[in-house]
């Protein structure tokens, strides 16, 4: 190949449509994520998609950190974790 780079390739006509679709999906996911306060399962249910697909989309669109920020802002501290030294679980005899 004589000096052509992959970045020199002309854009195909439908790539603008794909970009618009990706931006629309990103906006829908962001809105649902904010409505669910970052709860992944609730967001997936609202979008009607499996949770694993949503996680893939969050990674693809760079929204995983946004989800965690929303969860922290909503007061999420973890589920099923007992407080330290609560005495509720005895270890040993």
LINTAPE-V212271 format. One record per residue. N is the residue number from 1. RES is the residue in one small letter. OMEGA is omega as a letter, one per 40 degrees, with the letter a starting at -180 (999 if undefined). Layout:
N & RES & OMEGA
N & RES & OMEGA
This chain:
1 & x & a
2 & x & i
3 & x & i
4 & x & i
5 & x & i
6 & x & i
7 & x & i
8 & x & a
9 & x & i
10 & x & i
11 & x & i
12 & x & a
13 & x & a
14 & x & a
15 & x & i
16 & x & i
17 & x & i
18 & x & i
19 & x & i
20 & x & i
21 & x & i
22 & x & i
23 & x & i
24 & x & i
25 & x & i
26 & x & i
27 & x & i
28 & x & i
29 & x & i
30 & x & i
31 & x & i
32 & x & i
33 & x & i
34 & x & i
35 & x & a
36 & x & a
37 & x & i
38 & x & i
39 & x & a
40 & x & a
41 & x & i
42 & x & i
43 & x & i
44 & x & i
45 & x & i
46 & x & a
47 & x & a
48 & x & a
49 & x & i
50 & x & a
51 & x & a
52 & x & i
53 & x & i
54 & x & i
55 & x & i
56 & x & i
57 & x & i
58 & x & i
59 & x & a
60 & x & a
61 & x & i
62 & x & a
63 & x & a
64 & x & i
65 & x & i
66 & x & i
67 & x & a
68 & x & i
69 & x & i
70 & x & i
71 & x & a
72 & x & i
73 & x & i
74 & x & i
75 & x & i
76 & x & i
77 & x & a
78 & x & a
79 & x & i
80 & x & i
81 & x & i
82 & x & i
83 & x & i
84 & x & i
85 & x & a
86 & x & i
87 & x & a
88 & x & i
89 & x & i
90 & x & a
91 & x & i
92 & x & a
93 & x & 999
